[in-house]
């Protein structure tokens, strides 16, 4: 999707209900679309140690300022985003942490995707959660078609085959092997000419 911005939507108050968090994200999305048409994101939901849910959002194309409202000047987009989230969360006192690619210029879109995928992977580790219980897609986000690399008999061959296919058209942006060496994550970006 070319994500270039990470938003973390949190609650200052206690909010232990995933369904409430999802309802808030849905309302947030509806309100964001009124000020930023085409707004889209992938959301991952995570339970904090204190027992409160929050959401990580990977999104794209958020301008520094939003167009002037009737009789007003340009509004800094992040102030508007924060105000919208707080209006949705009400007494739970929402907050938004923002990490833009501009501020972290070494972060590519694939690295933003890698960050979000870490939270999606946590869902698959939690047997009590449904597979799609902890992430959602909002807006026009195209999911690329999977690439079938066939069957191999070792992790080494799987990684080797992945790189051979990937390097044909892309640059590797992120690659990591988990601690137990039972899964390997690699992401790439289209090679720039």
VOVO-73602 format. One record per residue: residue number from 1; residue in one letter; z, y, x of N, C-alpha, C, O in turn. Coordinates in steps of 0.1 Angstrom, whole numbers, plus 2048, in hexadecimal, padded with zeros to 3 digits. Each point is the difference from the previous one (the first is absolute). Layout:
N
   k r  nw  nv  nu caw cav cau  cw  cv  cu  ow  ov  ou
 NUM a   Z   Y   X   Z   Y   X   Z   Y   X   Z   Y   X
...
***
This chain:
193
   k r  nw  nv  nu caw cav cau  cw  cv  cu  ow  ov  ou
   1 x 800 7F4 808 800 80C 7F8 800 80D 808 7FF 80B 7FB
   2 x 802 7F3 812 801 80C 809 80C 808 7FF 800 80C 801
   3 x 80C 7ED 7FD 80C 807 7FE 804 808 80D 7FE 7FB 80B
   4 x 806 811 7F2 804 809 80C 80E 806 7FE 804 808 808
   5 x 803 7F4 7ED 80D 806 7FE 809 7F5 7FA 7FC 7F8 7F8
   6 x 811 808 80C 80A 7F8 7FB 80A 808 7F9 805 80A 805
   7 x 7FF 7F2 7EF 80A 807 7F8 80B 7F5 7FD 7FD 7F5 7FD
   8 x 80F 80F 805 80C 7F8 7FC 807 807 7F5 806 80A 802
   9 x 7FA 7F0 7F2 806 806 7F5 80E 7F9 7FE 800 7F4 7FD
  10 x 80B 814 804 80D 7FA 7FF 808 807 7F5 7FC 809 7F9
  11 x 810 7F1 806 80A 806 7F6 80D 803 808 804 7F9 809
  12 x 801 813 7F4 80D 803 806 80B 7F9 7F8 80A 7FB 806
  13 x 7F5 803 7ED 809 7F9 7F8 7FD 7F1 801 7F6 7FC 805
  14 x 813 7FC 7F5 7FF 7F2 800 7F5 7FC 7F5 801 804 7F5
  15 x 7F6 7F3 80F 7F5 7FC 7F7 7FD 7F1 803 7F7 7FE 808
  16 x 810 7F9 7F2 7FF 7F2 804 7F5 7F8 7F8 800 7F4 801
  17 x 7F8 812 7F7 7F7 7FA 7F6 7F2 801 805 7FB 80C 800
  18 x 7FE 7E9 804 7F2 801 804 7F7 805 7F5 7F7 808 802
  19 x 80C 7F4 7F1 7F7 804 7F5 801 810 7FE 7F6 806 7FD
  20 x 816 7FF 806 801 80F 7FF 7F8 807 80B 7F9 80A 7FE
  21 x 808 7F0 80E 7F8 806 80B 7F1 7FF 7FD 7F9 80A 803
  22 x 803 7EB 7F8 7F1 7FF 7FD 7FC 80A 7F5 7F5 805 800
  23 x 814 7FC 7F6 7FD 80A 7F5 7FF 80E 806 7F8 808 7FC
  24 x 811 7FB 80D 800 80E 807 7F3 802 808 7FA 80A 800
  25 x 802 7EB 807 7F3 801 808 7F4 802 7F7 7F8 808 803
  26 x 808 7F1 7F1 7F5 802 7F7 800 80E 7FA 7F5 806 7FF
  27 x 817 7FF 7FE 800 80E 7FB 7FC 80A 80B 7FA 80A 7FD
  28 x 80B 7F4 80F 7FC 808 80B 7F1 800 802 7FA 80B 802
  29 x 800 7EA 7FD 7F1 7FF 802 7F9 808 7F5 7F7 808 803
  30 x 80D 7F7 7F0 7FA 807 7F5 801 80F 803 7F7 808 7FE
  31 x 815 7FD 806 802 80E 803 7F8 805 80C 7FB 80B 800
  32 x 804 7EC 80A 7F9 804 80C 7F1 802 7FD 7F9 808 805
  33 x 802 7EF 7F2 7F1 801 7FC 7FD 80D 7FA 7F4 804 800
  34 x 816 803 7F9 7FD 80D 7FA 7FE 80B 80A 7F9 809 7FE
  35 x 80E 7F6 80E 7FE 80A 80A 7F7 7FC 80B 7FB 808 808
  36 x 803 7EB 7FA 7F7 7FB 80B 7F7 7F5 7FA 803 7F4 803
  37 x 7F3 80F 7F6 7F7 7F6 7FB 7FB 7F6 80B 7FD 805 80B
  38 x 802 7EF 7F2 7FC 7F6 80A 80B 7FB 808 7FE 7F8 809
  39 x 80E 80C 7F5 80C 7FB 807 801 7F1 7FF 7FF 7FB 7F5
  40 x 802 7FE 816 802 7F2 7FF 809 7FB 80C 802 807 80A
  41 x 804 7ED 7F4 809 7FC 80A 803 7F1 7FE 7FE 7FA 7F6
  42 x 807 800 815 806 7F2 7FF 80F 803 802 804 806 809
  43 x 804 7F4 7ED 80E 802 801 807 7F3 803 7FC 7F5 7FA
  44 x 80E 80B 80E 808 7F4 803 80F 804 7FD 805 80B 803
  45 x 802 7EC 7F6 80D 803 7FB 80A 7F8 809 7FE 7F4 803
  46 x 80D 813 801 809 7FA 809 80E 803 7FB 803 80B 7FC
  47 x 806 7EB 805 80E 802 7FC 808 804 80D 800 7F9 80A
  48 x 806 813 7F6 808 804 80B 80D 7F8 801 804 7F9 7F6
  49 x 803 808 815 80C 7F8 802 80B 805 7F6 809 7F8 7FC
  50 x 7F6 814 800 80A 806 7F7 7FD 7FB 7F1 808 804 7F7
  51 x 7EE 7F5 807 7FC 7FA 7F3 7F8 809 7F7 7FF 7FF 7F4
  52 x 7FA 80B 812 7F7 809 7F9 7F2 7FE 804 7FD 7FE 80C
  53 x 7FA 802 7EA 7F2 7FE 803 7FA 80D 805 804 80A 7FC
  54 x 7F1 7F4 80C 7F8 80B 803 7F1 7FB 802 7FE 7F4 801
  55 x 7F9 815 801 7F2 7FC 801 7F9 807 80C 802 80B 803
  56 x 7F6 7ED 804 7F8 805 80B 7F2 801 7FA 7FB 7F6 7FB
  57 x 7FE 815 807 7F3 802 7FB 7F6 803 80B 803 809 809
  58 x 7F2 7F0 7F8 7F5 804 809 7F6 807 7F8 7FB 7FA 7F6
  59 x 801 812 80D 7F6 808 7F9 7F7 807 809 801 7FF 80C
  60 x 7F6 809 7EE 7F6 807 809 7FC 80D 7FA 803 803 7F4
  61 x 7F7 805 814 7FA 80D 7FC 809 809 7F8 7FC 806 7F6
  62 x 810 7FC 80F 809 80A 7FA 7FE 80D 808 803 800 80C
  63 x 7F8 80A 7ED 7FE 80D 807 80D 807 803 80A 7FD 7FB
  64 x 7F5 80C 80F 80C 807 804 806 809 7F4 80C 801 7FF
  65 x 7EA 804 7F9 804 808 7F5 7F8 7FC 7F4 7F5 7FC 801
  66 x 811 806 7F3 7F9 7FD 7F4 7FB 80D 7FA 805 80B 803
  67 x 7F0 7F5 7F5 7FA 80C 7FB 80A 809 7F8 80A 7FB 7FB
  68 x 7F4 812 805 809 809 7F9 801 7FD 7F1 7F6 7FD 7F9
  69 x 816 803 802 802 7FF 7F1 7FD 80E 7FA 7FE 80A 807
  70 x 801 7F6 7EC 7FD 80D 7F9 80A 80A 805 80C 7FF 7FD
  71 x 7EF 80C 80A 809 80B 804 808 7FD 80C 807 809 805
  72 x 7F7 7EB 802 808 7FD 80B 7F8 7FE 80D 7F3 800 7FE
  73 x 813 7FF 80D 7F9 7FE 80D 7FF 7F1 803 804 7F8 7F8
  74 x 7F6 805 814 800 7F2 804 80E 7FA 801 809 807 805
  75 x 7F9 7ED 7F7 80C 7F9 801 7FF 7F5 80B 7F7 7F9 800
  76 x 813 807 809 800 7F5 809 801 7F3 7F9 809 7FE 7F8
  77 x 7EE 7F9 80B 7FF 7F4 7F8 80C 7F7 801 804 7FA 7F6
  78 x 803 806 816 80C 7F7 801 80B 806 7F8 809 7F8 7FB
  79 x 7F8 815 803 80A 805 7F7 7FE 7FC 7F2 809 7FD 7F8
  80 x 7EA 803 804 7FC 7FC 7F2 803 7F1 7FE 805 7FC 7F6
  81 x 7F7 7FC 814 803 7F1 7FF 80F 7FE 7FE 804 7F8 7F8
  82 x 804 80E 811 80F 7FF 7FF 805 804 7F2 808 7FA 7FA
  83 x 7F3 812 801 804 805 7F3 7FC 7F6 7F5 808 7FE 7F6
  84 x 7EC 7FC 80B 7FC 7F7 7F5 809 7F3 801 805 7FC 7F5
  85 x 7FE 7FF 816 809 7F4 801 80E 803 7FB 806 7F8 7F9
  86 x 7FF 814 80A 80D 804 7FB 800 802 7F1 80A 7FD 7FA
  87 x 7EB 808 801 800 801 7F1 7FF 7F3 7F9 805 7FE 7F5
  88 x 7F5 7F8 812 800 7F2 7FA 80E 7FA 801 804 7F9 7F6
  89 x 802 808 815 80D 7F9 802 80C 806 7FA 80A 7FA 7FE
  90 x 7F5 813 7FF 80B 807 7F9 80E 7FF 807 801 804 80B
  91 x 809 7F7 7EE 80D 7FF 805 802 7F7 80C 80A 801 807
  92 x 7EC 7F6 7FB 801 7F8 80C 7FC 807 80D 801 7FB 80B
  93 x 7FA 811 7F4 7FE 809 80B 7F6 7FA 80A 805 7FC 80B
  94 x 7EF 803 7F2 7F6 7FB 809 7FD 808 80C 802 80D 7FF
  95 x 7FA 7ED 80B 7FC 807 80C 7F3 7FA 806 7FE 7F4 7FD
  96 x 7FA 813 80A 7F4 7FB 806 800 803 80F 801 80B 804
  97 x 7FD 7EA 804 7FE 802 80E 7F1 7FE 803 7F9 7F7 7FA
  98 x 801 812 80E 7F2 800 802 7FC 7FE 80F 806 806 808
  99 x 7F1 7F1 7FB 7FB 7FE 80D 7F1 801 7FF 7F9 7F7 7FB
 100 x 802 814 80A 7F1 802 800 7FA 7FB 80D 806 801 80B
 101 x 7EE 7FB 7F4 7F8 7FC 80C 7FF 80C 80A 800 7FE 80C
 102 x 7FF 80E 7EF 7FE 80C 808 80C 801 80A 7FF 803 80C
 103 x 80D 7FA 7EE 80C 802 808 802 7F4 80A 805 802 80B
 104 x 7F5 7F3 7F2 800 7F4 808 7F2 7FC 804 7FB 7F6 7FB
 105 x 7FE 813 80C 7F2 7FF 802 7FC 7F2 807 7F4 7FD 7FF
 106 x 815 7FC 807 7FD 7F3 805 7FF 7F5 7F6 7FD 7F5 803
 107 x 807 80E 7F0 800 7F6 7F6 7F2 801 7F9 7FC 80A 7FB
 108 x 7FE 7EA 805 7F3 7FF 7F9 802 7FB 7F2 80C 7FD 7FC
 109 x 7EA 803 7FC 801 7FB 7F2 804 7F1 800 808 7FC 7F8
 110 x 7F3 7FD 812 804 7F2 801 80F 7FE 803 807 7F7 7FC
 111 x 7FE 812 80C 80F 800 804 808 804 7F3 80B 7FA 7FF
 112 x 7F0 80F 7F9 807 803 7F4 800 7F4 7F7 80A 7FD 7FA
 113 x 7EB 7FC 805 7FF 7F4 7F8 809 7F5 806 806 7F8 7F8
 114 x 7FB 807 815 809 7F7 806 80F 802 7FC 807 7F7 7FD
 115 x 7FC 816 803 80E 804 7FC 803 7FB 7F2 80B 7FA 7FD
 116 x 7EC 809 7FA 802 7FC 7F2 800 7F1 7FE 807 7FA 7F8
 117 x 7F0 7FF 810 7FF 7F1 7FF 80D 7FA 804 803 7F5 7FB
 118 x 805 811 80E 80D 7FB 804 809 7FE 7F3 807 7F6 7FF
 119 x 7F8 814 7F8 809 7FF 7F4 7FA 7F6 7F6 808 7F9 7F9
 120 x 7EB 806 807 7FA 7F5 7F7 804 7F2 805 803 7F8 7F8
 121 x 7FD 807 815 803 7F3 806 80F 7FC 7FD 803 7F4 7FE
 122 x 806 816 801 80E 7FD 7FD 801 7F9 7F2 808 7F8 7FE
 123 x 7EF 80C 7F9 800 7FB 7F2 7FD 7F1 801 807 7F8 7F9
 124 x 7F0 803 810 7FD 7F2 801 80B 7F8 806 801 7F4 7FE
 125 x 808 813 809 80C 7F9 806 80A 7FE 7F6 808 7F6 801
 126 x 7F9 813 7F5 80A 7FF 7F5 7FC 7F7 7F5 7F7 804 7F8
 127 x 80E 7F0 808 7FC 7F6 7F6 803 804 7F2 7FA 7FB 7F6
 128 x 811 80D 808 804 804 7F3 7F7 80A 7F9 800 802 7F4
 129 x 7F8 805 814 7F7 80A 7FA 7F2 7FA 7FE 7FB 7F7 807
 130 x 7FF 80D 7EE 7F2 7FC 7FD 7F7 806 80B 803 80B 806
 131 x 7F2 7EF 7FD 7F7 805 80A 7FB 80E 7FF 7FF 807 80A
 132 x 7FF 7FE 7E9 7FC 80E 7FE 80B 808 7FB 7FE 80B 7FB
 133 x 80E 7F0 806 80B 808 7FA 803 80C 809 806 80A 7FB
 134 x 7F7 7F6 811 805 80A 809 7F5 809 806 802 808 809
 135 x 7F2 7F7 7F1 7F6 80A 804 7F6 802 7F5 7FF 7F8 7F7
 136 x 7FA 814 809 7F7 803 7F5 7F6 80A 806 802 807 80A
 137 x 7F2 7F9 7EF 7F5 809 804 7FE 809 7F4 7FF 7FC 7F5
 138 x 7FF 811 80E 7FE 80A 7F6 7F3 808 804 7FF 804 80C
 139 x 7F8 7FD 7EB 7F4 808 802 7F5 7F8 806 800 7F3 800
 140 x 7F6 814 805 7F3 7F9 805 802 7FC 80F 7FC 807 809
 141 x 80A 7ED 7F8 802 7FA 80E 7F8 7F3 800 803 7F7 7F9
 142 x 7F3 809 80F 7F8 7F4 802 806 7F6 809 804 804 80B
 143 x 7FE 7F0 7F1 805 7F5 808 7F4 7F9 807 7F8 7FB 7F8
 144 x 808 805 815 7F4 7FA 806 800 7F1 7FD 80A 7F9 7FE
 145 x 7EA 801 803 7FF 7F2 7FD 806 7F8 80C 7FF 805 80C
 146 x 807 7F0 7F1 806 7F8 80B 7F5 7FA 809 7F5 7FD 7FB
 147 x 80F 801 811 7F6 7F9 80A 806 7F2 802 80B 7FF 806
 148 x 7ED 7F7 7F7 804 7F2 803 7FC 7FC 80E 7F5 800 803
 149 x 815 7FE 805 7FE 7FC 80E 800 7F1 802 7FF 7FC 80C
 150 x 802 7FD 7E9 7FF 7F1 801 80E 7FB 804 80A 807 7FF
 151 x 7F6 7EC 805 80D 7F9 803 800 7FD 80F 7F6 7FC 806
 152 x 815 807 800 802 7FD 80E 80D 7F8 802 808 7FF 7F7
 153 x 7FA 7FB 814 80B 7F7 802 80B 806 809 80A 7FA 803
 154 x 7F5 813 800 80B 806 808 800 810 7FD 7F5 806 7FD
 155 x 816 7FF 805 802 80F 7FF 7F7 807 80A 7FA 80A 7FD
 156 x 805 7F1 80F 7F8 806 80A 7F1 801 7FC 7FA 80A 802
 157 x 801 7EB 7F8 7F2 800 7FC 7FE 80A 7F4 7F6 806 7FF
 158 x 814 7FB 7F8 7FF 809 7F5 7FF 80E 805 7F9 808 7FB
 159 x 810 7FC 80E 800 80D 806 7F3 803 807 7FA 80B 7FE
 160 x 801 7EC 80A 7F4 801 807 7F4 802 7F6 7F8 809 802
 161 x 807 7F0 7F4 7F5 801 7F6 801 80D 7F9 7F6 807 7FD
 162 x 816 7FE 7FF 802 80C 7FA 7FB 80C 808 7F8 808 7FB
 163 x 80B 7F8 812 7FB 80A 809 7F1 800 801 7FA 80A 800
 164 x 800 7EA 801 7F2 7FF 801 7F9 806 7F4 7F6 807 802
 165 x 80F 7F6 7F2 7FA 805 7F4 802 80F 7FF 7F7 808 7FD
 166 x 816 7FC 805 803 80E 7FF 7F9 809 80A 7FB 80B 7FC
 167 x 805 7F1 810 7FA 809 80A 7F1 802 7FF 7FA 808 807
 168 x 800 7F0 7F0 7F1 801 7FE 7FD 80E 7FA 7F5 805 802
 169 x 814 800 7F5 7FD 80D 7F9 80C 80A 800 7FE 80B 7FC
 170 x 80D 7F1 809 80C 808 7FF 808 801 80E 7FD 7F8 809
 171 x 80C 812 7F7 809 801 80B 80E 7FC 7FB 804 803 7F5
 172 x 803 7F5 813 80D 7FB 7FC 809 80C 801 802 807 80B
 173 x 805 7FC 7EA 80A 80B 800 80E 7FB 802 808 806 806
 174 x 7FB 7EE 7F3 80E 7FB 801 7FF 7F0 800 7F7 7FA 7F9
 175 x 811 800 80F 801 7F2 801 80E 7FC 803 806 806 80A
 176 x 7FF 7F0 7EF 80E 7FC 803 802 7F1 7FB 7FA 7FC 7F6
 177 x 80E 7FD 812 804 7F3 7FD 80E 800 7FD 808 807 807
 178 x 7FC 7F3 7EE 80E 801 7FB 809 7F8 80A 7FC 7F8 808
 179 x 811 80B 7F7 80A 7FA 809 7FF 7F1 801 802 7FA 80A
 180 x 7FC 7FF 7EA 800 7F2 800 7F2 7FA 802 7FE 7F4 801
 181 x 7F8 815 802 7F3 7FC 803 7F9 7F7 7F5 7F9 7F7 802
 182 x 80B 80D 7F1 7F9 7F8 7F5 7F6 809 7F8 7FA 7FB 7F7
 183 x 805 811 80D 7F5 808 7FA 7FC 80B 80A 808 804 809
 184 x 7EC 800 7F6 7FA 80A 809 7F9 80B 7F7 7F9 7FC 7F7
 185 x 80A 810 80C 7FA 80B 7F9 7F7 808 809 804 804 80B
 186 x 7F0 7FF 7F0 7F7 808 808 7F8 809 7F6 7FC 7FC 7F5
 187 x 803 811 80F 7F8 809 7F7 7F6 808 809 803 802 80C
 188 x 7F2 801 7EE 7F6 807 808 7FA 80C 7F8 802 801 7F4
 189 x 7F7 807 813 7F9 80B 7FA 7F1 800 804 7FD 7FB 80B
 190 x 7FB 80A 7EC 7F2 800 803 7FD 808 80D 806 80A 803
 191 x 7F3 7F0 806 7FC 806 80D 7F9 80D 7FE 7F6 801 7F9
 192 x 810 80A 80D 7FA 80D 7FF 7F5 801 80A 801 7FC 80C
 193 x 7F3 80A 7F0 7F5 801 809 800 80E 807 7F7 803 808
***
